[in-house]
């Protein structure tokens, strides 16, 4: 029983430090810390896709936080850090993507598609009653002629 207890204590002792991994970044200037917090809040984790790198626990988010920290320590501005991250990971990494032809099409295509469907449905409804009425009149006349004979 003592051996099992000792083994359990050792396993918990070995396992516990692995859970306590935390990024500790120290800044001499409080303004740099504010920049760091703002940047990690507006940069998206490429792995998590809907989580910023401040909240993400993915390894790539840890790497990105370290890179943001090192770029800020080098004296880079927020815009330079964002530009670096966009160059490295693409526009997706920034929550405020630039307006380009590709992004305009992403917004415009669904609207165009819905308008085309509405146009098609309206056109079909306006064309159908005339054709249906003529066909129904012919059927009714044929039925009347059969009844008379």
HELIX and SHEET records of a PDB file:
HELIX    1   1 UNK A    2  UNK A   19  1                                  18    
HELIX    2   2 UNK A   30  UNK A   42  1                                  13    
HELIX    3   3 UNK A   59  UNK A   73  1                                  15    
HELIX    4   4 UNK A   78  UNK A   89  1                                  12    
HELIX    5   5 UNK A   91  UNK A   93  5                                   3    
HELIX    6   6 UNK A  101  UNK A  148  1                                  48    
END                                                                             
